[in-house]
Amino acid sequence: MLEGFVGFPPDFAARYREKGYWLDRSLRDQFAENVFAPFADRIAVSDGDLSVTYAELDAKAEKLALNLWDLGLRPLDRVVVLLPNVIEFVYLYFALQKLGAIPICALATHRYHEISQFTEIAGAKACVAPDRQRDFEFAPMIARVRDENPCLEHGIILGEAPDGFLSFSDLLARTPKASKKVLDDIQIDPTDPAVFQLSGGTTGVPKLIPRTHNDYWFNTNLATTVTEVHPESCLLLVLPIGHNLPLACPGLQGFMIKGGRVVLSASARPADVFALVQKHKVTHIHVVPALLIRWISDPDIGNYDLSSLRMIQSGGQRLQPEIRLRTRDLIPSVFVQENFGMSEGTIMFVRTTDPEDVQLETVGRQICEDDEVRLIGEDGNEVPFGEVGELCVRGPYTLRGYFGAPEHNARVFTADGFYCSGDLMRQHPSGNYMVEGRIKDVINRGGEKISAEEIENLILQHPAVQNVACVAMPDPILGERMCACVIPKAGQTVVFDDLIGFLEAKEFARHKLPERLELMDGNCSPR
């Protein structure tokens, strides 16, 4: 077993096998037998003008896997993946599954602060990134991380690869030295991690979430049943592809399992999205509310044929009923499906068969009868039905511990294995659930969870800051934005632009930057 990985207790694993949840097959073997072979001639993924069949995707992934093997990548090696919504992400994801290596699904917006810690915690052997994003070049950052972490042997760049880096395009094109037999001989334990997702984070940088082959296949298959995915379905991916929702709930994996099509988009601009829906006859889209609000507010929405749309799946934060109703007015063919999920596991969905008031007021209910849900009060006991408590969950696809974080695990898992999410919920009379807030210091900015403590710790390094609290402020589009409430040191002051400049030098993802500054006196009253 991989050191730092917390597996499922044997008695629970036996139960999940007995009930047919876990099939003890790796993702590699499941996709080879149930996806790539039966759907070989169907279109799998489109990116711009390029469309590839399942057979072509499989061949590309195999060739890439062999070339990665030639570099020295082996089963259970960890690889930090920073690629955006491009087809190369798909090639790489399945190549790593063929190797039994573990992708760490980072974001293209992550910077040195996050990547250095992911690399150190996981002992990552490689990092794959684009050459640039807007004016930011990734290679110099990866070089710094590599200098500080001897485990990081390879930097792989999609685009122009400088000296000391490998070209992703070259790895796709070159003839491997190893034969396919190398891959066939790899033994993958389906109880090992298949992927590391990232937590929303309440302390420091996001934690690494191990998702096993057994639980991730089950997770995805279940999600396809409540999102009505069929062989003729087409998913447009605009959310970051490595996130749990667009990757596996049902996401890329789910639409491929059903033999459907996936269209990738690096743009979330309304005109670009509408044009892709019209061109590809898209049936499903994953969104966060901020995106949906932007789209339905665009005056050109009526100039496109969006009648193919059947389901817009909204997650990341609460969707207001008015937005759902307005969307239905503008796109009568679509069902806006609220869901509540966590990369840690348990996901909830509103069903198309729920009464309308339940659809509008709730975030759904769990999708497996063995998704065990408790709402716990401050006294540690379950609250009475209809009262607010902290969501605590356990089940066949919910983790039993963050990777390499024993102290944190001791705080957020109960003795009997329930994960305490920090989300406050109450149960609706229908049995569905309603989100009532959080007890953890997390700002939910357009579906991206930002640790208040992480940013506070960085602000406290500013020479003029005595104390700080980062809090959420309401926003009509993003839901929440971050406000830094700062107590300056005696005789000093803090200016917003100077604070942002100071934080930018810390090299972390820009979406975590405060968007407002409030100066307070020692009694925490506004100045």
Secondary structure by P-SEA (a helix, b strand, c coil): cccccccccaaaaaaaaaacccccccaaaaaacccccccccccccccccccccaaaaaaaaaaaaaaaaaacccccbbbbbbccccaaaaaaaaaaaaacbbbcccccccccccaaaaaaaacccbbbbcccccccccaaaaaaaaaacccccbbbbccccccccccaaaaaccccccccccccccccccccccbbbbcccccccbbbbbbcaaaaaaaaaaaaaaacccccbbbbbccccccccccccccaaaaaaabbbbbbbccccaaaaaaaaaaacccbbbbcaaaaaaaaacccccccccccccccccccccccaaaaaaaaaacccccbbbbbbbccbbbbbbcccccaaaaacccbbbcccccccccccccccccccccccccccccccccccccccaaaaaccccccccccccbbbbbccccbbbbccccccccccccccccaaaaaaaaaaccccccbbbbbbbbccccbbbbbbccccccbbbbaaaaaaaaaaacccccccccbbbbbccccccc
